[in-house]
Amino acid sequence: MSTIDDLPPLAKVIADHGLSARKSLGQNFLLDLNLTAKIARQAGDLSECDVLEIGPGPGGLTRGLLSEGARKVLAIEKDIRCMPVLEEIAAAYPGRLEAINGDALEVNPLAHLTPPIRVAANLPYNVGTELLVRWLTPKQWPPFWQSLTLMFQREVAERIVAAPGTKKYGRLAILSQWRAEARIVMNLPPEAFTPPPKVNSAVVHLTALPEPRFEADAKVLSRVVASAFNQRRKMLRAALKGTAPDIEDRLLAAGIKPTERAEQVSLEQFCALAREVAKG
């Protein structure tokens, strides 16, 4: 008997529908409905929000989001095998679940959602980072989402919240922390999933800031940061020499020693450098 609604336990759902997880789709299913409800709660009060979920699979987190009161859930699922299961969930929660069979990298969710919107997902491992970067780098800010509550491999989660001076600090930390408040809210061992992945997982909660922490042009900042970390072992004067012919002067103007390496530079300093580079 399920503990959060009247639908069957997930293990039975998977057996009945023959839903073995596919490695090619980055699938690892969470079967504990108490756990999926706990993840849903990390997204906050959902009663006045539409929720975007990517890769629902057999619907564990979907059921958690609905049982926790989400106004509406839009679930985008690439695996056609999962659609009958999601239709059964939709029937149990009338008018509150819309499931689309498609690629999350191609579907425009805004055609199906009404603000305020939050994102909650156990992201497929093979597209998780790409989706996060897309959500953090829209043309306009604030973005369409209020918050992101996302499951990642723990190593990726640690890169999102990393501080300067650490090995995990890099482009993902800067993109995340420039425009959002990011923190790890849950850790999950491999055995929480079926099949168990070879790595630990973690849930990251990101809350969109009304405006970026420091002034900078998004495209310039992204280019400078990418160049700096693509050669992170080099001093910045060497790693960034293609960014501007007088890059040493611009580094100094931003308060950065040309002999520093990328992981030693704070978010505020990178934004200052982006402003200097943008001067042309």
C-alpha positions in Angstrom: 0.0 0.0 0.0 1.3 3.4 -0.9 1.9 5.9 1.9 1.0 9.1 0.0 -2.0 8.4 -2.2 -4.2 5.5 -3.3 -2.1 4.5 -6.3 -0.1 1.3 -6.2 3.5 1.2 -4.8 6.1 2.1 -7.4 7.7 -1.3 -7.4 4.4 -2.8 -8.6 3.9 0.0 -11.1 7.3 -0.7 -12.6 6.7 -4.5 -12.7 3.2 -4.1 -14.2 4.4 -1.8 -17.0 7.8 -3.5 -17.6 9.7 -0.3 -16.9 13.3 -1.4 -16.5 15.5 1.7 -16.2 17.4 2.5 -19.4 21.0 3.6 -19.1 20.8 5.3 -22.5 18.2 7.7 -21.0 20.1 8.3 -17.8 17.4 6.6 -15.8 17.6 5.8 -12.1 14.3 5.4 -10.4 13.4 6.5 -6.8 10.9 3.9 -5.4 10.4 5.2 -1.9 7.3 7.5 -2.0 8.1 8.9 1.4 11.4 10.0 0.0 10.0 11.5 -3.1 7.5 13.4 -1.0 10.3 14.7 1.2 12.1 15.9 -2.0 8.9 17.7 -3.1 8.7 19.5 0.3 12.2 21.0 -0.4 10.5 23.0 -3.2 8.4 24.8 -0.6 4.7 25.6 -0.6 3.5 24.5 -4.0 -0.2 25.2 -3.6 -0.1 28.5 -5.6 2.5 27.3 -8.1 2.7 25.3 -11.3 5.6 22.9 -11.3 7.8 21.8 -14.2 9.2 18.3 -13.8 11.7 16.8 -16.2 12.1 13.0 -16.6 9.4 11.8 -14.2 9.9 8.1 -15.2 7.3 6.0 -13.3 6.1 9.1 -11.4 7.5 8.9 -7.9 8.4 12.5 -7.6 5.3 13.4 -9.7 3.1 11.8 -7.0 5.2 13.5 -4.3 4.6 17.0 -5.9 0.9 16.4 -6.4 0.4 14.9 -2.9 2.2 17.9 -1.4 -0.3 20.2 -3.1 1.2 21.4 -6.4 -1.4 23.5 -8.3 -0.4 21.8 -11.5 2.5 19.6 -12.6 3.8 19.6 -16.2 5.9 16.4 -16.6 8.1 16.1 -19.7 9.2 12.5 -20.3 11.3 11.2 -23.2 10.5 7.5 -22.6 7.2 6.6 -24.3 7.0 3.6 -22.0 6.2 5.8 -19.0 3.3 7.6 -20.5 0.6 5.1 -19.5 1.8 5.3 -15.9 1.7 9.1 -16.0 -1.9 8.9 -17.4 -2.9 6.8 -14.5 -1.5 9.4 -12.1 -3.3 12.2 -14.0 -6.6 10.3 -13.6 -6.0 10.1 -9.8 -5.3 13.8 -9.6 -7.9 15.3 -12.0 -6.9 18.4 -13.8 -3.5 18.8 -12.1 -1.1 16.7 -14.2 -0.2 17.3 -17.8 2.3 14.8 -19.2 4.1 15.4 -22.5 6.2 12.8 -24.3 9.2 14.7 -25.7 12.7 15.9 -25.2 13.1 18.5 -22.4 15.8 20.3 -24.5 13.2 20.9 -27.2 9.8 21.4 -25.5 8.8 24.9 -24.5 7.2 24.5 -21.1 5.9 28.0 -20.9 3.2 27.2 -23.4 1.7 24.9 -20.7 2.4 26.7 -17.4 1.0 29.7 -15.6 3.3 31.7 -13.2 4.4 31.5 -10.6 6.5 28.5 -11.7 8.9 26.3 -9.9 11.0 23.5 -11.3 11.5 20.2 -9.4 13.1 17.1 -11.0 15.2 14.0 -10.5 17.1 15.1 -13.6 18.4 12.4 -16.0 22.1 12.3 -15.5 22.9 12.8 -19.2 21.1 16.2 -19.6 21.1 17.6 -16.0 23.9 20.0 -16.2 22.9 21.3 -19.7 19.4 22.0 -18.4 20.7 23.8 -15.4 22.9 26.1 -17.5 20.0 26.9 -19.7 17.8 27.9 -16.8 20.6 30.0 -15.3 21.4 31.9 -18.6 18.1 33.2 -20.1 18.1 36.3 -22.2 16.1 38.1 -19.5 16.3 38.1 -15.7 14.4 37.3 -13.5 13.8 34.0 -15.2 10.5 32.1 -15.7 11.1 30.1 -12.5 11.1 31.1 -8.9 13.2 28.2 -7.7 14.8 25.0 -8.9 14.8 21.8 -6.7 17.0 19.4 -8.6 18.6 16.0 -8.1 22.2 15.7 -9.3 25.2 13.4 -8.9 26.7 14.7 -5.6 29.9 15.8 -7.4 27.8 18.1 -9.6 25.8 19.4 -6.7 29.1 20.3 -4.9 30.3 22.1 -8.0 27.1 24.3 -7.9 27.7 25.4 -4.3 31.5 25.5 -4.3 33.4 28.4 -2.8 36.6 30.1 -4.3 39.8 28.4 -3.5 38.4 24.8 -3.8 38.9 22.3 -6.6 35.2 22.1 -7.3 34.9 25.9 -7.8 34.3 26.7 -11.5 32.0 27.9 -14.1 28.9 26.1 -12.7 29.4 27.7 -9.2 29.7 31.2 -10.8 26.7 30.8 -13.1 24.6 29.5 -10.1 25.7 31.9 -7.4 25.7 35.1 -9.6 21.9 35.0 -10.0 20.6 32.6 -7.4 20.9 31.4 -3.8 22.1 27.8 -4.0 22.4 25.2 -1.3 22.4 21.4 -0.9 19.3 20.3 1.0 19.4 16.5 0.8 21.9 13.7 0.2 20.9 10.3 -1.1 23.0 7.1 -1.2 23.1 4.9 -4.3 20.8 2.3 -2.7 17.9 4.8 -2.7 17.6 4.2 -6.5 16.8 1.4 -8.8 19.2 0.5 -10.3 21.7 1.9 -7.8 24.1 4.4 -9.6 27.8 4.1 -8.9 27.8 7.6 -7.2 26.0 9.4 -4.4 23.3 11.9 -5.3 22.2 15.2 -3.8 19.3 17.6 -4.1 20.2 21.3 -4.7 17.7 24.1 -4.1 18.3 27.3 -6.1 16.2 30.4 -5.5 16.3 33.1 -8.2 17.5 36.5 -7.0 15.5 39.5 -8.2 18.7 40.7 -9.9 22.3 39.5 -10.2 24.5 39.9 -7.1 27.0 42.1 -9.1 26.7 44.1 -12.3 28.0 42.4 -15.4 27.0 41.6 -18.9 25.9 37.9 -18.9 27.6 37.0 -22.2 30.9 38.7 -21.3 30.9 37.1 -17.9 30.2 33.7 -19.3 33.0 34.1 -21.9 35.6 35.3 -19.4 34.7 32.6 -16.9 34.8 29.8 -19.5 38.2 31.0 -20.8 39.6 31.2 -17.2 38.5 27.8 -16.2 39.2 26.0 -19.5 42.9 26.5 -18.5 42.5 26.6 -14.8 46.1 25.6 -14.1 47.4 28.6 -16.0 47.8 32.1 -14.5 45.0 34.3 -15.6 47.2 36.5 -17.7 47.9 33.5 -19.9 44.5 31.8 -19.7 42.8 35.1 -20.7 45.3 36.4 -23.3 42.8 35.9 -26.1 40.1 37.9 -24.3 41.8 41.3 -24.7 45.2 42.4 -25.8 45.8 44.4 -22.6 44.3 41.7 -20.3 46.9 42.3 -17.6 45.8 46.0 -17.3 42.2 44.9 -17.1 42.9 42.3 -14.5 44.7 44.9 -12.4 41.8 47.4 -12.9 39.4 44.7 -11.6 41.5 44.2 -8.5 42.9 40.8 -9.7 46.6 39.9 -9.7 47.5 38.6 -13.3 49.4 35.8 -11.6 46.3 34.4 -9.9 44.6 31.3 -11.1 40.8 31.0 -11.9 39.9 29.1 -8.7 41.3 31.9 -6.6 39.1 34.6 -8.0 35.8 35.5 -6.4 32.4 35.9 -8.1 32.6 39.7 -7.4 36.1 39.9 -9.0 35.0 38.0 -12.1 32.1 40.4 -12.5 34.4 43.3 -12.1 36.7 41.8 -14.8 33.7 41.3 -17.1 32.9 45.0 -16.7 36.5 45.9 -17.7 36.5 43.5 -20.7 33.1 44.9 -21.8 34.6 48.4 -22.2 36.1 47.2 -25.4 
